[in-house]
Amino acid sequence: AVSIGIAIVVKYSPSLPSLEQLENIEPKLVTKLYDKDGALIKEFYVEKRLWTPIDSIPEIVPKAVMASEDRSFMNHWGVNIWAIPKTIVEKMVSKKRLRGASTLSQQLSKNLFLTPERSLSRKIKEALTAVAIERTYTKQEIMEFYLNQVYLGAGNYGFQAACQHYFGIPLDSITTSQTAVLVALLPAPELRRPDRYPDEADRWRKVVLRAMLDA
């Protein structure tokens, strides 16, 4: 097992992000143009993202994300090896929506550095990059990256932009129910949008609320 692990690392290391890339992550942000009186004229962006420090994000948001997506986030080192067989077994015996085997760090590594292709090699790169991210940043920093990086539908990246778009309020005013709506978007952002599919959004909101209660 150790030999196989070393061989995998040696094979894929050249195609992984460098230490410099890991230490200098620069997300794309919104540029706002104002007139001389301070009135907003125009916004320019490739990805609509309003970066929000973790200390300014309500505690309910990361807790809801962990409850739904990665309950072992605070304890694993980038990859949760026990979640993979557990997920397979659960899917065989249950028809309910299940938490995926990918950790938040793996999801972040895919969003930042990899393509969305479904292949074994991509998953290996995702896992190795997640471990590298965990070695470079603290858990709080990783969570801040994640909450600002993820796509949440309608051209919005990060919870701040999504909260303002869907609910018309800043993130620090979000309710528990609204948090569940946004967290439910993570696996399928365009298919669960509350502005287009309110019934579907409400159904998955309840799923997330149950996960939060269970966690």
N, C-alpha and C positions, 0 to 999 in steps of 0.2 A: 504493500500500500504506500509506504514511504517512497519507494523507487518510482512508482507511478506518479505520485504527487510531484516529485522533483522533475520528472520528465515533462509533465504538463506545464509546470512553471517555466522551464527552460524553453519549451516550444513556443509559448504564447507571450512571454515577456517582451520580445522586440516589438510586438504590435500593441502593447498597452501604453496608456498615457505616461509621459515622463514625470519625474518628481517636480520639475519646473511647472508643468501643466497642472499638476495636482495642487501645487502651492499658489497658483495664480489663476484661480477660476474667476472669470469675469462674465457674469450673466448679462444678457441684453436687457436694457432698461428703456423706459419711455423718456423721450426728450420733449419738454414742454416749452413752447414759445409764448411769451407774454408781451403785451404792449407797454408803453411807458407808464400807464396807470395801474399796471399789475393785473390786467384782465387777460385771461387765457385766450390766445388766438388759435393755436393749433397744436396737436400732439403728433409726434413722429415716432414710429416704432416698427420693428420687425416682429418682436414679441411684446405684447402688452403686459408689462410686468412693473409693479410698484414695490420695490424692495422694502421690506419691513423687518427690522431687527427682532430677534426672538423675544427680547424683553418687552417688546410692544405688542406681541401677539397674545391674545387671551389664552390662558392655560388650557381651556377646554378644547382648543383646536389641536395641539399636538397629542393630547390624551385621546381624542376621538380618532385621530389618524392611527395611533398605535393600536387602539382597540380593534380597529377594522382591518388594518394592513400588516401589523408587525408587533405582536404583543411582547416579544422578547427583545425588542430594540435596545433597551438599556443594558442588556446582559450579553448579547452575542458580539462577535468580533468582525461582523460584516456579512457572514453567511450563517444561516441557521440550519445545520445539517440534519437536525432531528425533524424539522418541519416537512422535509421532502417525503419520507416514507409515511409520515402521519397524514399528510394531505392526500396521498394516494389511497390509503386505507379509508379515510373519511369519505372520499368521493365514491368509493365502492359501496358504502353502506348508507349514505345519506343523500337526499335530493336537495338539501338546503345549499344556499350560497356559502362557499368556504373561503377562508383566507388563503391567499396564494403562498407558495413556498419562497418567493423572492422577498428579501428583507427591504427595508426602506433604503439602506445603503446600496443594495443591488439596483433598485429602481432608479436611484439617483445616478449611479454610474452609467446606466443605460441612457438616461436623459441627457447627461453631460457629454459623454464620450463615444457612445456606440450607436449603431443603427437598430431599428425595431425588428430586424429580420428574426425569424424563429429558426434557430439552428443550435446544435450542440456547441459548436465553436463559439458562437456569440454568448451563450450562457456561461461557458467557461471564462471567457474574457470578462463578462459581467461580474462573476464571483471574485476573480482575482483583482479587478479594479475596485470592487467594494472593500476588499480587505485593505488595499492600499489607501483608500479614502479614510478608513477607520484608523489607520496608523498615522495619518496626516492631521486629522481634525478630531476635536472632542465631539461627544454625542450631541451637545447643545449646538455646536456649529453645524453638524451634519443635519440636524433637524431644521435649523434656520435655512440652510441651502434647500432642503427638500420642500419646505412650505412656500418658498419663493420661486422654486424652479418648475414645479409640476404644472402640466397643462390641465385646465379645468373647463374647457369648452368655450365656444363663441370668441375665439381668439385671445382668451385671457390666460395668463400664466401666473401662478401663485395665488394664494388665498386672498390677499388684499385686493388685487384687481378683480377677481371673481366675485368677491363679496360686494364690491361697489357696483359691478355690472348687474348682478342678479337681484340684489336687494336694495341698492341705492344708499348704502350706509358704509362707513368705514369699518374695518375689521374689528376694531376695539369695541364696537357696539353689537357684535353678532350674538345671536341667541344660541342656545343648545340645539334647538330644532333646525335653525339655519345652518349651523355647523355640520349637522348630520347630512343635510342636502348636499353641501359642498364635498364632504368626504366621500359620499356615495358616487360622485362624479369620477373619482380617481381611476377605476378600472375601465370606464366607458364614457368619457366626457361628453361626446356629442349625442349619445343615445339616452342620456338621463338628465338633460338640461331642463330645469324647471320652467324656463320661458317657452319651450317648445313642446315638452312632454310632461306636463304637470302630474298626471296620474302615475307615470313611470317613476318620476322623481320622488313622489310621495311614497311609493312602494319601497324604493330603496332607502329612503330616509328612515323608514321604520326598521329596516334591516340593520342599518348602522346604529340606531338607537338601542336595539336589542343587543348588539355587540358591545356597545358602551356599558350597558347595564350588566352584561355578563362579565366584562373585564373589571 
